[in-house]
Every structure is written in C-alpha cells, then in structure tokens.
Amino acid sequence: MKKRIITRRDFLRVAAMTPVAGAFAYGLGIPVKIGAAEKAKVILVRDKNALMSLHNPNFDVIQKMLDDAVTTLLGEKDPVEAWRKIVKPSDVVGIKTNVWRPVSTTKEVEQAIKRKVMDVGVPGENIGIDDRGVRGNPVFQKATVLINARPMRTHAWSGVGSLVKNYITFSPSWPSNHGDSCADLASIWNDFNLKEKTKLNILVMLNPQFHNLGRHQYSDEYVWEYKGLLVGQDPVAIDATGVRIIEVKRREFFGRERPLSPPAKHITLADTRHNLGVSDPGRIEVIKLGWKEEILI
C-alpha cells in the first residue's frame, strides 16, 4: 500500500474543516483546537455565616471560603497544595488591598490570604499588604508575586471600582488614568508588569455597594449582605461577573433598569483594547459554591 504524505496544506485544510475542538487531524494524534477559546474560570463562593453583622466578617468562615475557592479553581483537595501552584517559598508576595473605609477589602480577607501564603513557606517579612503606598513599599518593589484583593463598589468616575481599577495606585499619576470614564485603566497592568506577577484575584462581595451618589458617597442603604467572594486568575472575567450581580441587584432594588452611570466600560476595554482578560459572559464559566439563596446570577 502506498504511503500517503500529509502536506502542511492538507493539515491546514482539515483543521479548518474540523468543527470540534480537540479533534485529531488525519488520525495522527495531533490535536486541532477549533472554535472559541477555553473559558475563563471564576469561582463564586458564599456562606450565610460570612458576616456577623454588616461590617463584621467572620474570619474562620472567610478562611474556609477562600480555601474552598482556591482548591476548586486549581483542582486540588488540599488548600496548601493549591496555593503552591500560586506561590513558592522563595517568592516575595505583595497583597494589594483596598482601604476605603466604608467598604474595604477587610482585615479578615487580608489575613486569610497572608496565612495561606505563610503556610506555603513564605516568611512574614517577605509578605506585604498595602494599597496607596505600593510604589514606595519595599516588599512591593521586590515582589515576584502579587495577589489582588478588593471589594466591589459603584464608582462615580469608572462605574465600578473593582479588580482592574485596584491597581491604579501603581501609577505615578492617578488623575492621568481618569479620562474617558477611566476607559484605559487596564493599561496600568501592562505598563508596570503587573499582569504576569498577579497570580490570584479576589473580588470581595461580602457587603458590596450597588449604588452611590457622587464622589466617595456612601450609605448603608446601598449595600447588602451578599456574603460572597469571587475568585480567579482572570481579573476581567471576575469584574465582569461582579458587574452582572450588581446590575441584577440594582434592578431588584429600583424596580426597573437602572444602568450604571457612568458605564463600567473599562472592563470591556480591558478585554478588547488591552487583552488583559475575558469580559464576554459567554466565555466565562462561573462555578458556584456554598450558599445559593438570592445568588443573583
């Protein structure tokens, strides 16, 4: 039997015709990925006991929520083994927090992260927790790994303040990033080598703010006890998921459509203009853990 020679043209022609990702061209054992890219994975974990009161998280519950989210995200049963996929004992780790007093990352979330980083073997002196002082913080200046954690809240300039926006303090000029409703916030991630260093993103949804009136305005009327965390490695996918939850809450509260003003377009542009992550809900897999009541997504 005459042996058939497979040319590059034959391979490309078959690959173009193959409708299923992972098909094998001509039975040669060469996988041909076709169609949409792999979905970004976002873990939504909630616990009805996460808050002892509106502004008082339960540390032990927060730690378990974080452990459950990270093990599910990274496919490990043991939390420390999961964190070893993120951090090595030799790493210098910066935990980028957010200190806005009414709705902060919370000490409980910060310490839950720090505990797991130390469990991996990173000494305490090689772990920094900071927000507005990151540029001058010696740990952040030497950091080999960043963990990004901040609360979800509406924002008068950018629609929402969430994970993409949390890195604005790495910029030497914050106002320079406020133009066009903060459209190009994601550029900070590329300009300061933050995209590669950031190994985990945590959007705190314990008591998110879904509405505000003007700069830095806060009212307990516009927050609620959602008691959740959104965890993943794609900050854009997490932010996009958080916005979906906020939009449903706004519709429920106001009894009608009440779009964010301004719209949080920097999240979409983080995907389409800056290639930071995925914003299309059709390309995001949301895995839901724990308490499901009024999950809104």
C-alpha positions as CSV (number, residue, x, y, z in Angstrom):
1,M,0.0,0.0,0.0
2,K,1.4,3.4,-1.0
3,K,2.1,5.6,2.0
4,R,0.3,8.9,1.9
5,I,2.3,12.0,2.5
6,I,0.5,14.6,4.6
7,T,1.4,18.1,3.5
8,R,1.1,21.3,5.5
9,R,-1.7,22.4,3.1
10,D,-3.6,19.1,3.9
11,F,-3.2,19.7,7.6
12,L,-4.5,23.3,7.5
13,R,-7.4,22.3,5.2
14,V,-8.6,19.6,7.6
15,A,-8.0,21.8,10.7
16,A,-10.2,24.5,9.1
17,M,-13.0,22.0,8.4
18,T,-12.9,20.3,11.8
19,P,-15.9,21.5,13.9
20,V,-14.9,20.2,17.3
21,A,-12.1,21.5,19.4
22,G,-9.6,18.8,20.3
23,A,-10.2,16.8,17.0
24,F,-7.2,14.8,15.7
25,A,-6.1,15.6,12.2
26,Y,-6.0,12.6,9.9
27,G,-5.7,10.3,13.0
28,L,-2.1,11.4,13.5
29,G,-2.7,12.2,17.2
30,I,-2.2,16.0,16.6
31,P,-4.9,17.9,18.5
32,V,-6.6,20.7,16.5
33,K,-8.2,23.3,18.6
34,I,-11.1,24.9,16.8
35,G,-13.7,27.4,17.8
36,A,-13.9,29.5,20.9
37,A,-11.0,29.8,23.3
38,E,-11.1,28.0,26.6
39,K,-13.5,29.7,29.1
40,A,-12.1,31.8,31.9
41,K,-12.9,30.2,35.3
42,V,-14.5,32.2,38.1
43,I,-15.3,30.7,41.5
44,L,-18.3,32.3,43.3
45,V,-18.3,31.1,46.9
46,R,-20.9,32.3,49.5
47,D,-21.6,31.4,53.1
48,K,-24.6,32.7,55.1
49,N,-22.4,32.9,58.2
50,A,-19.7,35.0,56.4
51,L,-20.8,38.2,58.3
52,M,-21.6,38.5,61.9
53,S,-23.0,41.9,61.1
54,L,-23.0,44.2,58.0
55,H,-19.3,45.3,58.6
56,N,-18.1,42.5,60.7
57,P,-16.8,39.4,58.8
58,N,-16.3,36.0,60.5
59,F,-12.6,35.2,60.0
60,D,-12.9,31.4,60.3
61,V,-15.7,31.4,57.7
62,I,-13.8,33.7,55.4
63,Q,-10.7,31.4,55.6
64,K,-12.8,28.4,54.6
65,M,-14.5,30.2,51.8
66,L,-11.1,31.2,50.4
67,D,-9.7,27.7,50.8
68,D,-12.8,26.2,49.0
69,A,-12.5,28.7,46.2
70,V,-8.8,28.2,45.6
71,T,-8.9,24.4,45.8
72,T,-11.8,24.4,43.3
73,L,-10.1,26.9,41.0
74,L,-6.8,24.9,40.9
75,G,-8.1,21.4,41.1
76,E,-6.5,20.4,44.4
77,K,-8.1,18.9,47.5
78,D,-5.6,20.4,50.0
79,P,-5.5,24.3,50.2
80,V,-1.8,24.4,50.8
81,E,-1.1,22.3,47.7
82,A,-3.4,24.6,45.7
83,W,-1.5,27.7,47.0
84,R,1.8,26.0,46.0
85,K,0.6,26.5,42.4
86,I,0.5,30.2,43.0
87,V,3.4,30.9,45.4
88,K,6.8,29.4,46.2
89,P,8.7,29.7,49.5
90,S,11.3,31.9,47.7
91,D,8.7,34.4,46.4
92,V,8.2,37.9,47.7
93,V,4.5,38.5,47.8
94,G,2.5,41.7,47.7
95,I,-1.1,41.6,48.7
96,K,-2.8,44.6,47.0
97,T,-5.7,45.6,49.3
98,N,-8.1,48.5,49.3
99,V,-8.5,50.6,52.4
100,W,-11.6,52.8,51.5
101,R,-13.2,52.8,55.0
102,P,-16.9,52.2,54.2
103,V,-16.3,49.1,52.1
104,S,-12.8,47.8,52.4
105,T,-11.1,44.5,51.5
106,T,-11.3,43.8,55.3
107,K,-8.6,42.6,57.6
108,E,-10.2,39.2,57.7
109,V,-9.7,38.7,53.9
110,E,-6.2,40.1,54.1
111,Q,-5.2,37.8,56.9
112,A,-6.8,34.8,55.3
113,I,-4.6,35.4,52.3
114,K,-1.5,36.0,54.3
115,R,-2.0,32.9,56.4
116,K,-2.1,30.7,53.3
117,V,1.0,32.4,51.8
118,M,2.9,31.7,55.0
119,D,1.6,28.1,55.0
120,V,3.4,27.6,51.7
121,G,6.6,28.7,53.4
122,V,7.0,32.4,52.6
123,P,8.4,34.2,55.7
124,G,6.4,37.1,57.1
125,E,9.0,39.7,56.2
126,N,8.6,38.8,52.5
127,I,4.8,39.5,52.6
128,G,3.4,43.0,52.2
129,I,-0.1,44.3,52.5
130,D,-0.7,47.7,51.1
131,D,-2.9,50.0,49.0
132,R,-2.0,53.6,48.4
133,G,1.7,53.1,49.3
134,V,2.6,50.3,47.0
135,R,5.1,52.3,44.9
136,G,7.2,53.1,47.9
137,N,6.7,49.8,49.7
138,P,10.0,47.8,49.7
139,V,8.1,44.5,49.6
140,F,6.1,45.5,46.6
141,Q,9.2,46.9,44.9
142,K,10.8,43.4,45.1
143,A,7.6,41.4,44.7
144,T,7.7,38.4,42.5
145,V,4.0,37.6,43.1
146,L,1.0,39.8,43.5
147,I,-2.4,38.9,44.9
148,N,-5.1,41.4,44.1
149,A,-8.0,41.7,46.6
150,R,-10.5,44.5,46.8
151,P,-14.3,45.0,47.4
152,M,-16.8,45.6,44.7
153,R,-18.4,49.0,44.8
154,T,-20.0,51.5,42.4
155,H,-17.8,54.5,41.5
156,A,-18.6,58.0,40.3
157,W,-15.7,58.0,37.7
158,S,-15.5,54.5,36.4
159,G,-18.9,52.9,37.0
160,V,-17.5,50.4,39.4
161,G,-14.3,50.1,41.5
162,S,-13.2,46.5,41.3
163,L,-10.1,44.5,40.5
164,V,-8.9,46.2,37.3
165,K,-9.2,49.6,39.0
166,N,-7.5,48.4,42.1
167,Y,-4.0,48.7,40.5
168,I,-4.4,52.5,39.9
169,T,-2.1,53.1,42.9
170,F,0.8,51.6,40.9
171,S,0.6,54.6,38.6
172,P,2.7,57.6,39.4
173,S,-0.2,59.8,38.4
174,W,-3.7,58.6,39.4
175,P,-5.5,61.5,37.7
176,S,-3.9,60.6,34.4
177,N,-6.0,57.4,34.4
178,H,-9.3,59.1,35.0
179,G,-10.0,60.3,31.4
180,D,-13.0,59.0,29.4
181,S,-14.6,57.4,32.5
182,C,-11.3,55.6,33.3
183,A,-11.5,53.8,30.0
184,D,-7.9,52.6,29.9
185,L,-7.3,51.5,33.5
186,A,-6.1,48.2,32.2
187,S,-3.1,49.8,30.6
188,I,-1.5,50.1,34.1
189,W,-1.4,46.3,34.3
190,N,0.8,46.2,31.1
191,D,2.8,49.3,31.7
192,F,4.1,48.2,35.2
193,N,4.5,44.4,34.6
194,L,1.6,43.6,36.8
195,K,-0.2,41.2,34.6
196,E,2.5,38.5,34.8
197,K,3.1,38.9,38.5
198,T,-0.6,38.7,39.5
199,K,-1.3,35.1,40.3
200,L,-4.7,35.4,42.1
201,N,-7.6,37.9,42.1
202,I,-10.2,38.1,44.8
203,L,-13.2,40.4,44.4
204,V,-14.8,40.8,47.9
205,M,-18.5,40.6,47.7
206,L,-19.3,40.4,51.4
207,N,-21.2,43.6,51.5
208,P,-20.9,45.2,48.0
209,Q,-22.1,48.7,47.2
210,F,-24.5,48.7,44.3
211,H,-25.3,52.5,44.1
212,N,-23.8,55.8,45.1
213,L,-24.5,59.5,44.5
214,G,-21.3,61.4,43.7
215,R,-17.7,61.1,44.6
216,H,-17.0,58.9,47.7
217,Q,-20.6,58.9,48.7
218,Y,-21.7,56.1,51.0
219,S,-24.9,54.9,52.6
220,D,-25.8,51.7,54.3
221,E,-29.0,51.8,52.1
222,Y,-26.9,50.9,49.0
223,V,-25.0,47.9,50.3
224,W,-26.3,44.5,51.1
225,E,-25.1,41.3,52.8
226,Y,-24.3,39.2,49.7
227,K,-21.7,37.2,51.8
228,G,-19.6,36.1,48.8
229,L,-16.1,36.1,47.2
230,L,-15.4,35.9,43.5
231,V,-12.0,34.2,43.0
232,G,-10.0,33.5,39.8
233,Q,-6.9,34.3,37.8
234,D,-8.6,36.5,35.2
235,P,-9.4,39.9,36.8
236,V,-11.5,41.0,33.8
237,A,-13.7,37.9,34.0
238,I,-14.2,38.3,37.7
239,D,-15.0,42.0,37.3
240,A,-17.5,41.3,34.5
241,T,-19.2,38.7,36.7
242,G,-19.3,41.1,39.7
243,V,-21.0,43.8,37.5
244,R,-23.6,41.3,36.4
245,I,-24.5,40.7,40.0
246,I,-24.6,44.4,40.8
247,E,-26.8,45.1,37.8
248,V,-29.4,42.5,39.0
249,K,-29.3,44.0,42.5
250,R,-29.9,47.5,41.1
251,R,-32.9,46.2,39.0
252,E,-34.3,44.5,42.1
253,F,-33.8,47.5,44.3
254,F,-35.1,50.2,42.0
255,G,-37.8,48.1,40.4
256,R,-36.6,48.9,36.9
257,E,-33.5,49.0,34.7
258,R,-31.0,51.5,36.3
259,P,-27.8,51.3,34.3
260,L,-24.5,52.2,36.0
261,S,-23.6,55.8,35.4
262,P,-21.0,56.1,34.0
263,P,-21.0,52.6,32.5
264,A,-18.1,50.4,33.6
265,K,-16.7,50.4,30.1
266,H,-13.1,50.0,31.3
267,I,-13.9,46.3,32.0
268,T,-14.9,45.6,28.4
269,L,-11.9,47.6,27.1
270,A,-9.6,45.7,29.4
271,D,-10.5,42.8,27.1
272,T,-11.0,44.3,23.7
273,R,-8.3,47.0,23.8
274,H,-5.7,45.8,26.3
275,N,-6.0,42.0,26.1
276,L,-6.0,41.7,29.9
277,G,-8.7,39.1,30.2
278,V,-12.2,38.0,29.1
279,S,-15.3,40.2,29.6
280,D,-17.8,38.3,27.5
281,P,-20.2,36.3,29.8
282,G,-20.4,33.6,27.1
283,R,-16.7,32.9,27.6
284,I,-16.8,32.8,31.4
285,E,-17.5,29.7,33.5
286,V,-18.9,30.6,36.9
287,I,-18.6,27.8,39.4
288,K,-20.9,28.4,42.4
289,L,-20.0,27.0,45.8
290,G,-21.9,27.2,49.1
291,W,-25.0,29.3,49.9
292,K,-27.3,29.8,46.9
293,E,-30.1,31.9,48.3
294,E,-30.5,35.2,46.3
295,I,-27.4,34.4,44.4
296,L,-28.5,36.8,41.5
297,I,-26.5,35.0,38.8
